[in-house]
Amino acid sequence: MTAVQKHIWKRFSRKESLERYGIELVVLLFFLWATRSVDIYWPFIADAPHQAVDLVKRMLPPNFSFTGDIIPAMIETINIATLSTLFALILSFPIAVLNARNTTPHPTVQAIARVIVVTSRSVNELVWGLIFVVFFGPGAVAGIAALTMRSLGFMAKLVSESIEEIDHGQVEAIRATGANGAKVFLFGVLPQIMPTIMGTTIFRWDINIRQSSVIGLVGAGGIGILLTSSMNLFRWQNVSMILISIFVVVLAGEYVSASVRKKLI
């Protein structure tokens, strides 16, 4: 009688294992190359924990008497986030309609709309802030314009994808009644994408609450200007109070957006 051969189960074949090891080796070599190509001063890295502890000591206790200066700047920050979200909603909706394959009037128009969407999403809000600070000068107007430009591409992309995924049976039913193009869109397309519009708007407002705290670092209004000036003057107790205020406002914005989303969607 011949001996029964034992087969040992392996997750990957020998060829698959070699391919995986090869990919892992390439990733490791790329990581080592990237590490060597970056100018890293290792004594600073080694001293970082000590510097972090020293900075925390200088930031404590927070200067609670600075709250009176923080509140107006924080209100401006919230207003920047709210207005930029509203303007982005108004501007992004027609761009989304022109960008969607099933609602665009012509491929050339769709290409132009797509360029706007890609440009908006590709440029960081800090870069937009620097651009509009040159146009409008430092202040809230530059911040509103920067977040509007950053937000409209995000919102237009999500809404246009929602338009492309609608149920065309409902659209054909409205068209079969003899309705014109505007009524077909109003009663056949818009009701289907309205949850996406509301959800995207609320979500983007939540994001803009956080981003509006950052763009002030380049002079685009809000609490960021106050944060930058406090850091430049080494008033670290004021900085800690500002950071606490930003955390509280962002947390409150998260709660508000979640509550509104739960009720409307």
C-alpha positions as CSV (number, residue, x, y, z in Angstrom):
1,M,0.0,0.0,0.0
2,T,1.2,3.4,-0.9
3,A,1.5,6.0,1.9
4,V,-1.1,8.6,1.9
5,Q,0.3,12.0,1.0
6,K,-0.3,14.7,3.5
7,H,-1.3,18.1,2.0
8,I,-0.6,21.2,4.2
9,W,-3.0,24.0,3.5
10,K,-1.3,27.3,2.7
11,R,-3.1,30.6,2.3
12,F,-0.9,31.7,-0.6
13,S,0.9,29.7,-3.2
14,R,4.6,29.9,-3.6
15,K,4.3,32.3,-6.5
16,E,1.8,34.5,-4.6
17,S,4.1,34.6,-1.5
18,L,7.1,35.6,-3.6
19,E,5.0,38.4,-5.2
20,R,3.9,39.6,-1.8
21,Y,7.4,39.6,-0.4
22,G,8.6,41.5,-3.5
23,I,5.9,44.2,-3.0
24,E,6.8,44.5,0.7
25,L,10.5,44.8,-0.2
26,V,9.8,47.6,-2.7
27,V,7.6,49.5,-0.2
28,L,10.4,49.2,2.4
29,L,13.0,50.4,0.0
30,F,10.8,53.3,-1.1
31,F,10.2,54.2,2.6
32,L,14.0,54.1,3.3
33,W,14.7,56.3,0.2
34,A,12.0,58.8,1.2
35,T,13.4,59.0,4.8
36,R,17.0,59.6,3.5
37,S,15.8,62.2,1.0
38,V,14.1,64.3,3.6
39,D,16.3,66.7,5.5
40,I,15.8,65.5,9.1
41,Y,17.9,67.0,11.9
42,W,17.8,64.1,14.4
43,P,19.0,66.0,17.5
44,F,15.8,68.1,17.1
45,I,13.8,64.9,17.0
46,A,15.5,63.6,20.1
47,D,14.8,66.9,21.9
48,A,11.2,67.1,20.9
49,P,9.7,65.4,24.0
50,H,11.5,67.8,26.3
51,Q,10.4,70.8,24.2
52,A,6.8,69.5,24.2
53,V,6.7,69.2,28.0
54,D,8.3,72.7,28.4
55,L,5.6,74.2,26.1
56,V,2.8,72.5,28.0
57,K,4.1,74.0,31.2
58,R,4.2,77.5,29.7
59,M,0.6,77.1,28.4
60,L,-0.7,76.2,31.9
61,P,-2.9,77.5,33.5
62,P,-5.0,78.9,30.6
63,N,-5.7,82.7,30.8
64,F,-9.4,82.7,31.4
65,S,-9.5,86.5,31.5
66,F,-8.7,86.4,27.8
67,T,-12.2,85.0,27.1
68,G,-13.5,88.5,26.4
69,D,-11.2,88.9,23.4
70,I,-11.9,85.3,22.2
71,I,-15.7,85.5,22.0
72,P,-15.9,88.2,19.2
73,A,-13.3,86.4,17.1
74,M,-15.0,83.0,17.6
75,I,-18.4,84.5,16.6
76,E,-16.7,85.8,13.4
77,T,-15.3,82.3,12.8
78,I,-18.7,80.7,13.1
79,N,-20.2,83.4,10.7
80,I,-17.4,82.7,8.2
81,A,-18.2,79.0,8.2
82,T,-22.0,79.6,7.9
83,L,-21.8,82.2,5.1
84,S,-19.2,80.3,3.1
85,T,-21.4,77.1,3.3
86,L,-24.5,79.0,2.2
87,F,-22.6,80.6,-0.8
88,A,-21.1,77.3,-1.7
89,L,-24.5,75.7,-1.7
90,I,-25.8,78.3,-4.1
91,L,-22.9,78.1,-6.4
92,S,-22.3,74.4,-6.4
93,F,-25.9,73.4,-7.3
94,P,-25.8,74.6,-10.9
95,I,-22.3,73.3,-11.3
96,A,-23.4,69.9,-10.1
97,V,-26.3,69.9,-12.6
98,L,-23.9,70.8,-15.4
99,N,-21.3,68.2,-14.2
100,A,-23.7,65.2,-14.1
101,R,-23.8,63.1,-17.3
102,N,-27.6,62.8,-17.4
103,T,-28.4,66.6,-16.9
104,T,-25.5,68.4,-18.6
105,P,-26.6,70.1,-21.9
106,H,-23.3,69.3,-23.7
107,P,-20.0,67.4,-23.1
108,T,-18.1,70.7,-23.4
109,V,-20.2,72.2,-20.7
110,Q,-19.6,69.1,-18.5
111,A,-15.9,69.4,-19.1
112,I,-15.9,73.1,-18.0
113,A,-17.9,72.2,-14.9
114,R,-15.5,69.3,-14.1
115,V,-12.5,71.6,-14.3
116,I,-14.2,74.0,-11.8
117,V,-14.9,71.0,-9.4
118,V,-11.3,69.6,-9.7
119,T,-9.7,73.1,-9.3
120,S,-11.8,73.8,-6.2
121,R,-11.0,70.5,-4.6
122,S,-7.3,70.5,-5.5
123,V,-6.4,73.8,-3.9
124,N,-6.1,73.8,-0.1
125,E,-8.2,76.3,1.8
126,L,-5.0,77.9,3.2
127,V,-3.9,78.6,-0.4
128,W,-7.3,80.0,-1.3
129,G,-7.0,82.1,1.8
130,L,-3.6,83.5,0.7
131,I,-5.1,84.3,-2.7
132,F,-8.1,86.1,-1.4
133,V,-6.2,88.0,1.2
134,V,-4.3,89.5,-1.7
135,F,-7.6,90.4,-3.4
136,F,-9.7,91.6,-0.5
137,G,-7.1,92.2,2.2
138,P,-6.9,90.5,5.6
139,G,-10.3,89.8,7.3
140,A,-13.5,87.9,7.2
141,V,-14.3,88.6,3.5
142,A,-11.2,86.7,2.4
143,G,-12.0,83.8,4.7
144,I,-15.6,83.5,3.4
145,A,-14.3,83.6,-0.2
146,A,-11.6,81.0,0.5
147,L,-14.0,78.5,2.2
148,T,-16.6,79.1,-0.5
149,M,-14.1,78.2,-3.2
150,R,-12.9,75.2,-1.3
151,S,-16.5,74.0,-0.4
152,L,-18.2,74.3,-3.8
153,G,-16.1,71.6,-5.5
154,F,-16.7,69.2,-2.6
155,M,-20.5,69.8,-2.6
156,A,-20.8,69.9,-6.4
157,K,-19.1,66.5,-6.8
158,L,-21.3,64.7,-4.3
159,V,-24.5,66.3,-5.6
160,S,-23.6,65.5,-9.3
161,E,-22.9,61.9,-8.3
162,S,-26.3,61.7,-6.7
163,I,-27.9,63.1,-9.8
164,E,-26.3,60.4,-11.9
165,E,-27.6,57.7,-9.6
166,I,-31.3,58.8,-9.6
167,D,-34.1,56.4,-10.5
168,H,-34.8,57.3,-14.2
169,G,-38.2,55.6,-14.1
170,Q,-39.5,58.4,-12.0
171,V,-38.1,60.9,-14.5
172,E,-39.7,59.1,-17.4
173,A,-43.0,59.0,-15.6
174,I,-43.0,62.8,-15.2
175,R,-41.9,63.3,-18.8
176,A,-44.7,61.0,-20.0
177,T,-47.3,63.5,-18.6
178,G,-46.1,66.1,-21.1
179,A,-44.1,68.1,-18.6
180,N,-41.3,70.3,-19.9
181,G,-37.7,70.0,-18.9
182,A,-37.9,72.4,-16.0
183,K,-40.8,70.5,-14.5
184,V,-39.2,67.2,-15.1
185,F,-36.2,68.3,-13.1
186,L,-38.3,70.0,-10.4
187,F,-40.5,67.0,-9.8
188,G,-38.5,64.0,-11.1
189,V,-34.9,64.8,-10.2
190,L,-34.9,67.3,-7.3
191,P,-36.9,65.2,-4.8
192,Q,-34.5,62.3,-5.3
193,I,-31.4,64.4,-4.6
194,M,-32.7,66.6,-1.8
195,P,-31.5,64.3,1.0
196,T,-28.0,64.4,-0.5
197,I,-28.1,68.2,-0.8
198,M,-29.2,68.6,2.8
199,G,-26.7,66.0,4.1
200,T,-23.8,67.4,2.2
201,T,-24.6,71.0,3.3
202,I,-24.7,70.0,6.9
203,F,-21.6,68.0,6.6
204,R,-19.7,70.7,4.9
205,W,-20.8,73.3,7.5
206,D,-19.3,71.0,10.1
207,I,-16.1,70.9,8.2
208,N,-16.0,74.6,7.7
209,I,-16.4,75.2,11.4
210,R,-13.0,73.5,11.8
211,Q,-11.4,75.0,8.7
212,S,-12.5,78.6,9.6
213,S,-10.4,78.3,12.7
214,V,-7.3,77.6,10.6
215,I,-7.5,80.0,7.7
216,G,-7.0,82.9,10.1
217,L,-3.4,81.8,10.3
218,V,-2.9,83.4,6.8
219,G,-4.9,86.5,7.7
220,A,-8.3,85.3,6.4
221,G,-10.3,86.4,9.5
222,G,-11.6,84.6,12.5
223,I,-10.0,83.1,15.6
224,G,-6.9,82.1,13.7
225,I,-5.7,85.8,13.5
226,L,-5.9,86.0,17.3
227,L,-4.1,82.6,17.6
228,T,-1.3,83.7,15.3
229,S,-0.7,87.0,17.2
230,S,-0.7,85.2,20.5
231,M,1.9,82.7,19.3
232,N,4.1,85.4,17.8
233,L,4.0,87.3,21.1
234,F,4.8,84.0,23.0
235,R,1.6,84.4,25.1
236,W,1.2,80.7,25.6
237,Q,-1.5,80.9,28.3
238,N,-3.6,82.9,25.8
239,V,-2.9,80.3,23.2
240,S,-4.1,77.5,25.4
241,M,-7.3,79.4,26.1
242,I,-7.8,79.8,22.3
243,L,-7.2,76.1,21.7
244,I,-9.8,75.2,24.4
245,S,-12.3,77.6,22.8
246,I,-11.8,76.1,19.4
247,F,-12.2,72.6,20.8
248,V,-15.5,73.6,22.5
249,V,-16.9,75.2,19.4
250,V,-15.9,72.3,17.1
251,L,-17.5,69.9,19.6
252,A,-20.7,71.9,19.7
253,G,-20.7,72.1,15.9
254,E,-20.4,68.4,15.7
255,Y,-23.4,68.0,18.0
256,V,-25.5,70.5,16.1
257,S,-24.8,69.0,12.7
258,A,-25.5,65.5,14.0
259,S,-28.8,66.6,15.5
260,V,-29.9,68.5,12.4
261,R,-28.9,65.6,10.2
262,K,-30.9,63.2,12.3
263,K,-34.0,65.3,12.1
264,L,-33.9,66.3,8.4
265,I,-32.5,63.2,6.8
